[in-house]
Amino acid sequence: MMKAGSFLFLFVLLLSLLFAVPQVALAQDHVVTSSDLQKDVAGASATRQKNIDQVNGFISSSEAQKAMKSAHIDYQQVENGVSQLSEDDLAKLSARSAKAQKDFAAGSLSDRDLLIIIVAVAALILIIVAVR
């Protein structure tokens, strides 16, 4: 009787191991490689830096400097605030500043319109940073 119980126990143990091994092997197919993670991080970092450069380029123009000075907005605070923006806020501001620059270059915006946009962007950056 003892031999049959031991045999049954051994059989169940081996059977469970057979079913456990393929599941572990399949689970490893879904693992993300470190090189894939590095590529994703590098891509996100490059996109963020591009957006920061776009916004900083917009706010550092001579027109922007004059507009902020006349509105008593500290350029350094605005520039520091840009790097503190979330990915979404930064992407939106980057797109809007690029559009404003393009519209101004095309003559669609007057100097006054551009100044209002610059002051609004600078104020928005300071408000977003202050809320966080």
Helices and strands as residue ranges (DSSP letters): H 2-28, H 34-59, H 62-70, H 75-82, H 87-106, H 111-131
